């Protein structure tokens, strides 16, 4: 949407910030990739232990999300040092998007529980609702608030996913 509506300069500022945030997802993704098989087995064999282990995964993901978010907030000025003054606009975007790391980290832990408990269809419904919100909201916001508005919508989309996933897990428990 940024590329189609705001042009090359805005895309050039937004893309590095999104790329850095996506790179940081490697750590939460590693937790997710470990959690899914562990929890799947525990939910079949030891349901009580599964819930305790799931809570530990959530707390680990929360701690990692807080560390990543604070780290990116603190280190965001390095973008200008590493990429040059022309990327000064990316710093503000990176600061906004750093919140995604917190919400997505916990969301991935909840997604692992959803997958392990066989509720992927409900997760898909939440994802579809979040995607619809994202497309509609970005279409409305991009012209008035530019790349900062698009970054804010990205954060709100992750909040919607987190809330939806939390509701699915809470309902299961």
N, C-alpha and C positions, 0 to 999 in steps of 0.2 A: 504494500500500500504506500509506503514511504517513497519507493522508487517510482511508482506510477504517478503520484500526486505532487511530490515536493522536489523531484529532480535529483540530479547527480550529487550536488553539494550536500544536501540533507542526507542522502543515502551514504555518502562518504563519511559523514559524521556518526550516523547511527550504526552502520555495519561494524566498525571496530568495537564499539561498546557491546553490542550483542554477541560478537565473536568471543570477546574476553569472558563474558558471563557464561556463554555456552561451554567454553573450555573449563571453567570452574566446576561444571556439573560432573566432571569425571569422578570426583570424590564422593558425592552423594550417589552417583550411579553405581559405584563400587559397593556401597552399602546395600543398595537395592538388589544388585546381582547376587550378593551373598544371602540376603534376607529371604528372597523368594523360595529357594529350595529348602533352606533351613525351616522356615515357617510352614511350608507345604507339608513337610514330613511331620513336624510337631503337631500341626492341627489334625493330622490323621491318627497319629500314635499317642500323643500326650497333650490333649487340648488345654489343660490347666497350665502346663509349662509353656505352651505356645503363646498364651496371652501374656505371661510374664516376659517372655523373650521378645514379643512384639512391642511391649512397652519399652524395653531396653533399646530396641532398634529406633523407636520414635525419639527417645531421649538423646540417643547418639546423633541422630539426624538433626535434631533441634540444636544441639551443641555445635555440630559442624556448620549448620546454617548460620548461626550467630557469628561464629568465627569467620566464615567466608564473607558474610555481609559486612562486618566491621573491618575486615581486612581490605575489602574492595573500596569501602568508603574512605579509609585512610590512604590507600595506595592509588586512588584514582588520578591524582595529579601526575603520577608517573607516566600516564599516557602521553602527555605533552612532552615530557623529557625524552621518552623513547621514540615517539612518532613525529614530533615537531609541533611548532606553534599552530599550524593549520588544523590540528586536532583538538584545540582548546574547547570547542563545542561538544566534543565527545565526553569530556569530563563530567559535565552536568548530566548527560544521559547515563553514563556509567554509575553515577551516584544514585540516580533513580532506579536503575535496573539492579543495583546491588541488593535491593529488597527481594527481588525474585529468588535470589539464592537461599534466603531463609524459608520462604514459602514453598519453593520447589523441593528443598531438602526434606522437609517434613512431609510434603505431599508424596514424594517417592517412597518414604517409609510406609505411609498409609496405603499407597498403591500396592506395595509388596504384600500387605495383609489382605487387601482385597483380592489379589491374584491367588494367594495361598488358600483363601476360603472359598474360592470358586464363584466370585461375584463380579467377574469381568464385564458381564452385560450391564450391570449398574454403573460400573466405572465408565464404560463407553457412552452411556447416556449423559453422565456428568461432563465428559469430554466434549460431547456434541453441543451441549448447552453452553459451555465455556467458549467453544469455537464460534458459535453463533453470536454470543455477546462480543467477542473480540472483533469479529468482522464488522458487525453493525456499529459498535462503538468507535472503532478506528475510522470507519467511513465518516462518522459525524465529527470526530475530534481532530482529525489530521489537518483540516483546513484552518481551524481556529487556533489550535495550540501547537501545531507542527510536531517535530520529533519528540519534544518533551511530553506532549499529550499522548503520542503513540507509546512512549515508554511507560507512562502512567497506566495506560490500558493494559499493557503487558503485565504489569504488577497486579492490577485488579483481576485479570484473567487467572493468574496464579492463585489469588485469594479465593476466587470462585471454585477453582479446582480443589484447593485445600479444604474449603468448607464442605464441598460435595463429598470428597473422599472421607472426611471426618464423620460426616453424617452416615455414610455407608458402614464404616467401621463401628461407630457408636451403636448403630442399629443392630449390627451382628452381635456385638458384645451384650 
